């Protein structure tokens, strides 16, 4: 799974002019399930997101996690993160997971964040969405479950 994690003051998603999800301080997560993603990878990534130190502590140092600051997460499915744009002018999306599997895996990401104590909201899978964010920092990370450190792949932290 590929996730763009953006630290935000607030974020929202509209579909056909209607707000379908919004959060205050926290992370906007643009999430793309790719072919051959496993549940274990998605759970690992959700845990990593909940624990990553992306927020300032009382001294202004980036030492606090989403859980530490009691931040929220807005999970938005974005299959275009799997684009192969290297050849020609039209990106290809064959790396993206099939729609029903992608829907399930993105939902699993959100559910695992909730299990960890993160309040979440979401967009509408497959819809044309207007995503509004107030990016804080800006502080944005590109996360890929296939890029984890070897000890994490073996069950370490």
PyMOL commands that place a pseudoatom at each C-alpha (Angstrom):
pseudoatom trace, name=CA, resn=UNK, resi=1, chain=A, elem=C, hetatm=0, pos=[0.000, 0.000, 0.000]
pseudoatom trace, name=CA, resn=UNK, resi=2, chain=A, elem=C, hetatm=0, pos=[1.143, 3.491, -0.836]
pseudoatom trace, name=CA, resn=UNK, resi=3, chain=A, elem=C, hetatm=0, pos=[0.072, 6.379, 1.404]
pseudoatom trace, name=CA, resn=UNK, resi=4, chain=A, elem=C, hetatm=0, pos=[0.769, 10.084, 1.189]
pseudoatom trace, name=CA, resn=UNK, resi=5, chain=A, elem=C, hetatm=0, pos=[0.513, 11.320, 4.786]
pseudoatom trace, name=CA, resn=UNK, resi=6, chain=A, elem=C, hetatm=0, pos=[0.032, 15.064, 5.142]
pseudoatom trace, name=CA, resn=UNK, resi=7, chain=A, elem=C, hetatm=0, pos=[0.002, 16.775, 8.514]
pseudoatom trace, name=CA, resn=UNK, resi=8, chain=A, elem=C, hetatm=0, pos=[-3.015, 19.083, 8.518]
pseudoatom trace, name=CA, resn=UNK, resi=9, chain=A, elem=C, hetatm=0, pos=[-4.726, 21.698, 10.652]
pseudoatom trace, name=CA, resn=UNK, resi=10, chain=A, elem=C, hetatm=0, pos=[-7.973, 20.526, 9.051]
pseudoatom trace, name=CA, resn=UNK, resi=11, chain=A, elem=C, hetatm=0, pos=[-9.121, 18.574, 6.020]
pseudoatom trace, name=CA, resn=UNK, resi=12, chain=A, elem=C, hetatm=0, pos=[-12.378, 17.654, 4.335]
pseudoatom trace, name=CA, resn=UNK, resi=13, chain=A, elem=C, hetatm=0, pos=[-13.792, 15.741, 1.382]
pseudoatom trace, name=CA, resn=UNK, resi=14, chain=A, elem=C, hetatm=0, pos=[-16.803, 16.762, -0.687]
pseudoatom trace, name=CA, resn=UNK, resi=15, chain=A, elem=C, hetatm=0, pos=[-18.718, 14.660, -3.194]
pseudoatom trace, name=CA, resn=UNK, resi=16, chain=A, elem=C, hetatm=0, pos=[-21.215, 16.519, -5.387]
pseudoatom trace, name=CA, resn=UNK, resi=17, chain=A, elem=C, hetatm=0, pos=[-20.900, 19.565, -3.114]
pseudoatom trace, name=CA, resn=UNK, resi=18, chain=A, elem=C, hetatm=0, pos=[-21.712, 17.600, 0.064]
pseudoatom trace, name=CA, resn=UNK, resi=19, chain=A, elem=C, hetatm=0, pos=[-19.135, 17.162, 2.825]
pseudoatom trace, name=CA, resn=UNK, resi=20, chain=A, elem=C, hetatm=0, pos=[-18.780, 13.412, 3.340]
pseudoatom trace, name=CA, resn=UNK, resi=21, chain=A, elem=C, hetatm=0, pos=[-15.790, 13.488, 5.708]
pseudoatom trace, name=CA, resn=UNK, resi=22, chain=A, elem=C, hetatm=0, pos=[-13.847, 16.055, 7.669]
pseudoatom trace, name=CA, resn=UNK, resi=23, chain=A, elem=C, hetatm=0, pos=[-11.300, 16.258, 10.458]
pseudoatom trace, name=CA, resn=UNK, resi=24, chain=A, elem=C, hetatm=0, pos=[-9.512, 18.822, 12.548]
pseudoatom trace, name=CA, resn=UNK, resi=25, chain=A, elem=C, hetatm=0, pos=[-5.835, 18.544, 13.491]
pseudoatom trace, name=CA, resn=UNK, resi=26, chain=A, elem=C, hetatm=0, pos=[-4.231, 15.339, 12.293]
pseudoatom trace, name=CA, resn=UNK, resi=27, chain=A, elem=C, hetatm=0, pos=[-3.314, 13.581, 9.065]
pseudoatom trace, name=CA, resn=UNK, resi=28, chain=A, elem=C, hetatm=0, pos=[-4.857, 13.485, 5.627]
pseudoatom trace, name=CA, resn=UNK, resi=29, chain=A, elem=C, hetatm=0, pos=[-4.013, 10.051, 4.230]
pseudoatom trace, name=CA, resn=UNK, resi=30, chain=A, elem=C, hetatm=0, pos=[-4.208, 9.550, 0.472]
pseudoatom trace, name=CA, resn=UNK, resi=31, chain=A, elem=C, hetatm=0, pos=[-4.165, 5.760, 0.225]
pseudoatom trace, name=CA, resn=UNK, resi=32, chain=A, elem=C, hetatm=0, pos=[-3.615, 3.437, -2.731]
pseudoatom trace, name=CA, resn=UNK, resi=33, chain=A, elem=C, hetatm=0, pos=[-3.885, -0.323, -2.512]
pseudoatom trace, name=CA, resn=UNK, resi=34, chain=A, elem=C, hetatm=0, pos=[-1.633, -1.996, -5.049]
pseudoatom trace, name=CA, resn=UNK, resi=35, chain=A, elem=C, hetatm=0, pos=[-1.763, -5.482, -6.480]
pseudoatom trace, name=CA, resn=UNK, resi=36, chain=A, elem=C, hetatm=0, pos=[-0.607, -8.188, -4.080]
pseudoatom trace, name=CA, resn=UNK, resi=37, chain=A, elem=C, hetatm=0, pos=[-0.992, -6.034, -0.957]
pseudoatom trace, name=CA, resn=UNK, resi=38, chain=A, elem=C, hetatm=0, pos=[-1.705, -8.185, 2.064]
pseudoatom trace, name=CA, resn=UNK, resi=39, chain=A, elem=C, hetatm=0, pos=[-3.778, -7.517, 5.158]
pseudoatom trace, name=CA, resn=UNK, resi=40, chain=A, elem=C, hetatm=0, pos=[-0.609, -7.815, 7.237]
pseudoatom trace, name=CA, resn=UNK, resi=41, chain=A, elem=C, hetatm=0, pos=[1.086, -5.049, 5.236]
pseudoatom trace, name=CA, resn=UNK, resi=42, chain=A, elem=C, hetatm=0, pos=[-1.906, -2.756, 5.635]
pseudoatom trace, name=CA, resn=UNK, resi=43, chain=A, elem=C, hetatm=0, pos=[-2.104, -3.384, 9.395]
pseudoatom trace, name=CA, resn=UNK, resi=44, chain=A, elem=C, hetatm=0, pos=[1.643, -2.737, 9.702]
pseudoatom trace, name=CA, resn=UNK, resi=45, chain=A, elem=C, hetatm=0, pos=[1.279, 0.519, 7.762]
pseudoatom trace, name=CA, resn=UNK, resi=46, chain=A, elem=C, hetatm=0, pos=[-1.667, 1.690, 9.887]
pseudoatom trace, name=CA, resn=UNK, resi=47, chain=A, elem=C, hetatm=0, pos=[0.338, 0.990, 13.041]
pseudoatom trace, name=CA, resn=UNK, resi=48, chain=A, elem=C, hetatm=0, pos=[3.313, 2.871, 11.588]
pseudoatom trace, name=CA, resn=UNK, resi=49, chain=A, elem=C, hetatm=0, pos=[1.101, 5.855, 10.739]
pseudoatom trace, name=CA, resn=UNK, resi=50, chain=A, elem=C, hetatm=0, pos=[-0.401, 5.954, 14.241]
pseudoatom trace, name=CA, resn=UNK, resi=51, chain=A, elem=C, hetatm=0, pos=[3.067, 5.901, 15.835]
pseudoatom trace, name=CA, resn=UNK, resi=52, chain=A, elem=C, hetatm=0, pos=[5.125, 8.052, 13.439]
pseudoatom trace, name=CA, resn=UNK, resi=53, chain=A, elem=C, hetatm=0, pos=[6.472, 11.168, 15.110]
pseudoatom trace, name=CA, resn=UNK, resi=54, chain=A, elem=C, hetatm=0, pos=[5.122, 13.830, 12.758]
pseudoatom trace, name=CA, resn=UNK, resi=55, chain=A, elem=C, hetatm=0, pos=[3.930, 16.410, 15.307]
pseudoatom trace, name=CA, resn=UNK, resi=56, chain=A, elem=C, hetatm=0, pos=[5.696, 18.965, 17.475]
pseudoatom trace, name=CA, resn=UNK, resi=57, chain=A, elem=C, hetatm=0, pos=[6.021, 18.361, 21.204]
pseudoatom trace, name=CA, resn=UNK, resi=58, chain=A, elem=C, hetatm=0, pos=[5.886, 21.098, 23.842]
pseudoatom trace, name=CA, resn=UNK, resi=59, chain=A, elem=C, hetatm=0, pos=[9.397, 22.197, 22.879]
pseudoatom trace, name=CA, resn=UNK, resi=60, chain=A, elem=C, hetatm=0, pos=[8.617, 22.430, 19.174]
pseudoatom trace, name=CA, resn=UNK, resi=61, chain=A, elem=C, hetatm=0, pos=[10.533, 19.269, 18.263]
pseudoatom trace, name=CA, resn=UNK, resi=62, chain=A, elem=C, hetatm=0, pos=[8.943, 16.631, 16.039]
pseudoatom trace, name=CA, resn=UNK, resi=63, chain=A, elem=C, hetatm=0, pos=[8.598, 14.026, 18.768]
pseudoatom trace, name=CA, resn=UNK, resi=64, chain=A, elem=C, hetatm=0, pos=[4.864, 13.361, 18.993]
pseudoatom trace, name=CA, resn=UNK, resi=65, chain=A, elem=C, hetatm=0, pos=[2.734, 10.865, 17.082]
pseudoatom trace, name=CA, resn=UNK, resi=66, chain=A, elem=C, hetatm=0, pos=[-0.843, 11.087, 15.869]
pseudoatom trace, name=CA, resn=UNK, resi=67, chain=A, elem=C, hetatm=0, pos=[-1.826, 9.198, 19.015]
pseudoatom trace, name=CA, resn=UNK, resi=68, chain=A, elem=C, hetatm=0, pos=[0.197, 11.522, 21.271]
pseudoatom trace, name=CA, resn=UNK, resi=69, chain=A, elem=C, hetatm=0, pos=[-1.592, 14.622, 19.971]
pseudoatom trace, name=CA, resn=UNK, resi=70, chain=A, elem=C, hetatm=0, pos=[-4.977, 12.852, 19.805]
pseudoatom trace, name=CA, resn=UNK, resi=71, chain=A, elem=C, hetatm=0, pos=[-5.120, 13.795, 16.135]
pseudoatom trace, name=CA, resn=UNK, resi=72, chain=A, elem=C, hetatm=0, pos=[-7.634, 12.588, 13.605]
pseudoatom trace, name=CA, resn=UNK, resi=73, chain=A, elem=C, hetatm=0, pos=[-7.151, 10.908, 10.239]
pseudoatom trace, name=CA, resn=UNK, resi=74, chain=A, elem=C, hetatm=0, pos=[-8.967, 11.529, 6.974]
pseudoatom trace, name=CA, resn=UNK, resi=75, chain=A, elem=C, hetatm=0, pos=[-8.554, 8.443, 4.770]
pseudoatom trace, name=CA, resn=UNK, resi=76, chain=A, elem=C, hetatm=0, pos=[-9.039, 9.092, 1.053]
pseudoatom trace, name=CA, resn=UNK, resi=77, chain=A, elem=C, hetatm=0, pos=[-8.649, 6.373, -1.557]
pseudoatom trace, name=CA, resn=UNK, resi=78, chain=A, elem=C, hetatm=0, pos=[-6.442, 7.521, -4.442]
pseudoatom trace, name=CA, resn=UNK, resi=79, chain=A, elem=C, hetatm=0, pos=[-5.605, 4.819, -6.982]
pseudoatom trace, name=CA, resn=UNK, resi=80, chain=A, elem=C, hetatm=0, pos=[-3.562, 7.277, -9.067]
pseudoatom trace, name=CA, resn=UNK, resi=81, chain=A, elem=C, hetatm=0, pos=[-0.658, 6.879, -6.625]
pseudoatom trace, name=CA, resn=UNK, resi=82, chain=A, elem=C, hetatm=0, pos=[0.022, 3.576, -8.405]
pseudoatom trace, name=CA, resn=UNK, resi=83, chain=A, elem=C, hetatm=0, pos=[0.449, 5.307, -11.768]
pseudoatom trace, name=CA, resn=UNK, resi=84, chain=A, elem=C, hetatm=0, pos=[3.185, 4.201, -14.128]
pseudoatom trace, name=CA, resn=UNK, resi=85, chain=A, elem=C, hetatm=0, pos=[4.043, 7.397, -15.965]
pseudoatom trace, name=CA, resn=UNK, resi=86, chain=A, elem=C, hetatm=0, pos=[7.470, 6.405, -17.327]
pseudoatom trace, name=CA, resn=UNK, resi=87, chain=A, elem=C, hetatm=0, pos=[6.405, 5.669, -20.919]
pseudoatom trace, name=CA, resn=UNK, resi=88, chain=A, elem=C, hetatm=0, pos=[4.294, 7.787, -23.211]
pseudoatom trace, name=CA, resn=UNK, resi=89, chain=A, elem=C, hetatm=0, pos=[2.082, 10.600, -22.054]
pseudoatom trace, name=CA, resn=UNK, resi=90, chain=A, elem=C, hetatm=0, pos=[-0.855, 8.696, -20.565]
pseudoatom trace, name=CA, resn=UNK, resi=91, chain=A, elem=C, hetatm=0, pos=[-0.237, 7.147, -17.136]
pseudoatom trace, name=CA, resn=UNK, resi=92, chain=A, elem=C, hetatm=0, pos=[-1.170, 3.505, -16.668]
pseudoatom trace, name=CA, resn=UNK, resi=93, chain=A, elem=C, hetatm=0, pos=[-2.814, 2.166, -13.526]
pseudoatom trace, name=CA, resn=UNK, resi=94, chain=A, elem=C, hetatm=0, pos=[-2.331, -1.593, -13.815]
pseudoatom trace, name=CA, resn=UNK, resi=95, chain=A, elem=C, hetatm=0, pos=[-0.343, -1.663, -10.530]
pseudoatom trace, name=CA, resn=UNK, resi=96, chain=A, elem=C, hetatm=0, pos=[-3.429, -0.596, -8.575]
pseudoatom trace, name=CA, resn=UNK, resi=97, chain=A, elem=C, hetatm=0, pos=[-5.401, -3.334, -6.853]
pseudoatom trace, name=CA, resn=UNK, resi=98, chain=A, elem=C, hetatm=0, pos=[-8.751, -4.281, -8.441]
pseudoatom trace, name=CA, resn=UNK, resi=99, chain=A, elem=C, hetatm=0, pos=[-11.521, -1.981, -7.153]
pseudoatom trace, name=CA, resn=UNK, resi=100, chain=A, elem=C, hetatm=0, pos=[-13.225, -4.375, -4.702]
pseudoatom trace, name=CA, resn=UNK, resi=101, chain=A, elem=C, hetatm=0, pos=[-9.915, -5.479, -3.177]
pseudoatom trace, name=CA, resn=UNK, resi=102, chain=A, elem=C, hetatm=0, pos=[-8.718, -1.866, -3.022]
pseudoatom trace, name=CA, resn=UNK, resi=103, chain=A, elem=C, hetatm=0, pos=[-11.937, -0.826, -1.259]
pseudoatom trace, name=CA, resn=UNK, resi=104, chain=A, elem=C, hetatm=0, pos=[-11.477, -3.598, 1.317]
pseudoatom trace, name=CA, resn=UNK, resi=105, chain=A, elem=C, hetatm=0, pos=[-7.818, -2.761, 1.976]
pseudoatom trace, name=CA, resn=UNK, resi=106, chain=A, elem=C, hetatm=0, pos=[-8.385, 0.992, 2.310]
pseudoatom trace, name=CA, resn=UNK, resi=107, chain=A, elem=C, hetatm=0, pos=[-11.240, 0.229, 4.703]
pseudoatom trace, name=CA, resn=UNK, resi=108, chain=A, elem=C, hetatm=0, pos=[-8.903, -2.081, 6.652]
pseudoatom trace, name=CA, resn=UNK, resi=109, chain=A, elem=C, hetatm=0, pos=[-6.411, 0.799, 6.973]
pseudoatom trace, name=CA, resn=UNK, resi=110, chain=A, elem=C, hetatm=0, pos=[-9.122, 3.003, 8.462]
pseudoatom trace, name=CA, resn=UNK, resi=111, chain=A, elem=C, hetatm=0, pos=[-10.420, 0.255, 10.761]
pseudoatom trace, name=CA, resn=UNK, resi=112, chain=A, elem=C, hetatm=0, pos=[-6.946, -0.480, 12.107]
pseudoatom trace, name=CA, resn=UNK, resi=113, chain=A, elem=C, hetatm=0, pos=[-6.374, 3.217, 12.838]
pseudoatom trace, name=CA, resn=UNK, resi=114, chain=A, elem=C, hetatm=0, pos=[-9.676, 3.228, 14.737]
pseudoatom trace, name=CA, resn=UNK, resi=115, chain=A, elem=C, hetatm=0, pos=[-8.612, 0.116, 16.685]
pseudoatom trace, name=CA, resn=UNK, resi=116, chain=A, elem=C, hetatm=0, pos=[-5.464, 2.007, 17.683]
pseudoatom trace, name=CA, resn=UNK, resi=117, chain=A, elem=C, hetatm=0, pos=[-7.595, 4.876, 19.029]
pseudoatom trace, name=CA, resn=UNK, resi=118, chain=A, elem=C, hetatm=0, pos=[-7.464, 7.304, 16.088]
pseudoatom trace, name=CA, resn=UNK, resi=119, chain=A, elem=C, hetatm=0, pos=[-10.709, 9.090, 15.239]
pseudoatom trace, name=CA, resn=UNK, resi=120, chain=A, elem=C, hetatm=0, pos=[-11.191, 8.781, 11.478]
pseudoatom trace, name=CA, resn=UNK, resi=121, chain=A, elem=C, hetatm=0, pos=[-13.262, 10.086, 8.612]
pseudoatom trace, name=CA, resn=UNK, resi=122, chain=A, elem=C, hetatm=0, pos=[-13.146, 9.063, 4.969]
pseudoatom trace, name=CA, resn=UNK, resi=123, chain=A, elem=C, hetatm=0, pos=[-13.965, 9.997, 1.440]
pseudoatom trace, name=CA, resn=UNK, resi=124, chain=A, elem=C, hetatm=0, pos=[-16.221, 8.001, -0.856]
pseudoatom trace, name=CA, resn=UNK, resi=125, chain=A, elem=C, hetatm=0, pos=[-14.477, 5.170, -2.666]
pseudoatom trace, name=CA, resn=UNK, resi=126, chain=A, elem=C, hetatm=0, pos=[-14.595, 5.515, -6.438]
pseudoatom trace, name=CA, resn=UNK, resi=127, chain=A, elem=C, hetatm=0, pos=[-16.245, 8.941, -6.396]
pseudoatom trace, name=CA, resn=UNK, resi=128, chain=A, elem=C, hetatm=0, pos=[-14.942, 12.155, -7.910]
pseudoatom trace, name=CA, resn=UNK, resi=129, chain=A, elem=C, hetatm=0, pos=[-13.940, 13.985, -4.723]
pseudoatom trace, name=CA, resn=UNK, resi=130, chain=A, elem=C, hetatm=0, pos=[-12.906, 17.509, -3.825]
pseudoatom trace, name=CA, resn=UNK, resi=131, chain=A, elem=C, hetatm=0, pos=[-10.281, 17.231, -1.085]
pseudoatom trace, name=CA, resn=UNK, resi=132, chain=A, elem=C, hetatm=0, pos=[-9.489, 20.362, 0.903]
pseudoatom trace, name=CA, resn=UNK, resi=133, chain=A, elem=C, hetatm=0, pos=[-6.557, 20.485, 3.266]
pseudoatom trace, name=CA, resn=UNK, resi=134, chain=A, elem=C, hetatm=0, pos=[-4.799, 23.064, 5.332]
pseudoatom trace, name=CA, resn=UNK, resi=135, chain=A, elem=C, hetatm=0, pos=[-1.348, 21.456, 5.234]
pseudoatom trace, name=CA, resn=UNK, resi=136, chain=A, elem=C, hetatm=0, pos=[0.593, 22.189, 8.418]
pseudoatom trace, name=CA, resn=UNK, resi=137, chain=A, elem=C, hetatm=0, pos=[4.314, 22.693, 8.003]
pseudoatom trace, name=CA, resn=UNK, resi=138, chain=A, elem=C, hetatm=0, pos=[4.071, 21.556, 5.294]
pseudoatom trace, name=CA, resn=UNK, resi=139, chain=A, elem=C, hetatm=0, pos=[4.961, 18.109, 6.557]
pseudoatom trace, name=CA, resn=UNK, resi=140, chain=A, elem=C, hetatm=0, pos=[4.257, 15.352, 4.034]
pseudoatom trace, name=CA, resn=UNK, resi=141, chain=A, elem=C, hetatm=0, pos=[5.599, 11.795, 3.890]
pseudoatom trace, name=CA, resn=UNK, resi=142, chain=A, elem=C, hetatm=0, pos=[5.356, 9.206, 1.131]
pseudoatom trace, name=CA, resn=UNK, resi=143, chain=A, elem=C, hetatm=0, pos=[4.909, 5.794, 2.778]
pseudoatom trace, name=CA, resn=UNK, resi=144, chain=A, elem=C, hetatm=0, pos=[5.056, 2.425, 1.017]
pseudoatom trace, name=CA, resn=UNK, resi=145, chain=A, elem=C, hetatm=0, pos=[4.488, -0.833, 2.884]
pseudoatom trace, name=CA, resn=UNK, resi=146, chain=A, elem=C, hetatm=0, pos=[7.072, -2.508, 0.644]
pseudoatom trace, name=CA, resn=UNK, resi=147, chain=A, elem=C, hetatm=0, pos=[9.767, -0.087, 1.816]
pseudoatom trace, name=CA, resn=UNK, resi=148, chain=A, elem=C, hetatm=0, pos=[9.801, -1.097, 5.459]
pseudoatom trace, name=CA, resn=UNK, resi=149, chain=A, elem=C, hetatm=0, pos=[13.053, -1.884, 7.203]
pseudoatom trace, name=CA, resn=UNK, resi=150, chain=A, elem=C, hetatm=0, pos=[14.068, -5.581, 7.272]
pseudoatom trace, name=CA, resn=UNK, resi=151, chain=A, elem=C, hetatm=0, pos=[13.612, -5.896, 11.049]
pseudoatom trace, name=CA, resn=UNK, resi=152, chain=A, elem=C, hetatm=0, pos=[10.086, -4.465, 10.727]
pseudoatom trace, name=CA, resn=UNK, resi=153, chain=A, elem=C, hetatm=0, pos=[9.250, -6.960, 7.992]
pseudoatom trace, name=CA, resn=UNK, resi=154, chain=A, elem=C, hetatm=0, pos=[10.241, -9.712, 10.422]
pseudoatom trace, name=CA, resn=UNK, resi=155, chain=A, elem=C, hetatm=0, pos=[7.937, -8.410, 13.160]
pseudoatom trace, name=CA, resn=UNK, resi=156, chain=A, elem=C, hetatm=0, pos=[10.174, -5.914, 14.957]
pseudoatom trace, name=CA, resn=UNK, resi=157, chain=A, elem=C, hetatm=0, pos=[9.374, -2.247, 15.430]
for i in range(1, 157): cmd.bond("trace and resi %d" % i, "trace and resi %d" % (i + 1))
show_as sticks, trace
zoom trace
